[in-house]
C-alpha cells in the first residue's frame, strides 16, 4: 500500500515526456478568451442593483460582449458564467 502511494506521488513530480512543447501545442478546439466584462460592483443585497433581476444584468452584459467582441454569436458554442 505504501509503495503504491509512493509510486503515485513520484508520477506527479516526474517530468512528462512531451514537456513544454506538448502543453504549448495548438489545437483547433482550444478555448480562447476573447473578452472579459464584469458587472458593476455593489453591496450584496443592499446596493444599487439589489432590485435588479439577474436576467436583466446578464442581458446587458451579453449585449456588451456582442458589441465589443465583433464575434458572430452563432459561432459561440458555450458560455460559462460564475459569481463570487
FENNORQUI-V358610 format. One record per pair of residues at least 4 apart in sequence whose ideal C-beta (glycine too) atoms are under 8 Angstrom apart, sorted by the first residue. I is the first residue (numbers start at 1). J is the second residue. If there is no record, write none. Layout:
i=(I & I)
j=(J & J)
//
This chain:
i=(1 & 2 & 3 & 4 & 5 & 6 & 7 & 8 & 9 & 10 & 15 & 16 & 17 & 18 & 18 & 19 & 20 & 21 & 26 & 34 & 34 & 35 & 35 & 35 & 37 & 37 & 37 & 37 & 39 & 39 & 39 & 40 & 40 & 42 & 42 & 42 & 42 & 42 & 43 & 45 & 46 & 49 & 52 & 52 & 53 & 54 & 55 & 56 & 57 & 58 & 58 & 59 & 60 & 61 & 62 & 62 & 63 & 64 & 65 & 66 & 66 & 71 & 71)
j=(5 & 6 & 7 & 8 & 9 & 10 & 11 & 12 & 13 & 14 & 19 & 22 & 22 & 22 & 23 & 23 & 24 & 25 & 30 & 69 & 71 & 65 & 68 & 69 & 61 & 64 & 65 & 68 & 49 & 57 & 61 & 48 & 49 & 46 & 47 & 48 & 49 & 50 & 47 & 50 & 50 & 57 & 56 & 57 & 57 & 58 & 59 & 60 & 61 & 62 & 81 & 63 & 64 & 65 & 66 & 79 & 67 & 68 & 69 & 71 & 73 & 75 & 76)
//
